[in-house]
Amino acid sequence: MKLLATKYPVAFSLLVVGVLFVFTYVGRAMYPVVVVGDLTQLDPSAFEPPTQIERMLSTFQSAEGVYGILAIIFAAILLTWLGWWREAGFTTRWRNLPLALPPLAIAAIALSDGVRVPDGFGQILALLVTTGFAAFAEEIVFRGVMWRALIHRGPVLAAALTAVLSGIVAYGINATGGPVPEARFITALTLCGSFAYAAIRWRTASIWPTVAVHFIVSLSIAFANLGSTAYQFLLYAGTFGFVIYGLFLLRTARVRADGG
């Protein structure tokens, strides 16, 4: 496996993506989407609102939850097997942390025009856990395992490939469990955001700032007031703006050489 990862990093990354798709279908098999044509056929208990505990547990009792758990375990096994934990960015020695501020500013602007408050502590906690869990699962795979495998091809190529592959996986996860237009929207945000996250990962020399930025930006999307001007700004800034910012962070040979 280490030979494949070091000598054929693109093939290794595609193999990892293939495994992630298997995890996606495992999750869908465990928690399938059931379409009901007649609501009268449902048990009356289905119309009762979930308890706060049920809302908290819903994070893991879903296809996405199963996928996230399997992805994190798989990435942890790979990093241990390959001895890549530190090289994958799991270090407390950070640099250039101010470079992570512009995406956080975008998240703050998105919340400046109203916030959607979830109903109850359970829903708030479930949203926090779900968002953090999903952010960590994506980062440990794409900006951890894959980034370490691809970085010797250069940070620009590594950022582009990890962004494209994360977008493909995001589409696979969402298109199999929801409307295709929504899956395309999430895929665009994932692909463009991933390019910026990869650039931040390189410039800060650690995966933790990237996890934090990803988590906060995702939370801003979840809490922002839909349809507001600030939310529309977030959509454009989170796609085109993030790609431009990622290119800015990787703009010269000097910063590409060692992260600046």
URRA-V848407 format. One line per field, one symbol per residue. burial: 1 if it has 24 or more other C-alpha atoms within 12 Angstrom, else 0. Layout:
burial = ???
This chain:
burial = 00001000110111011001101111110000000000000000000000000011011101111111111101110110010110111100010010110111011111100000000000111111111111111111111111111110011111111111111111111111100000100111111111111111111111111111111111111111100001101110111011101110110000010011
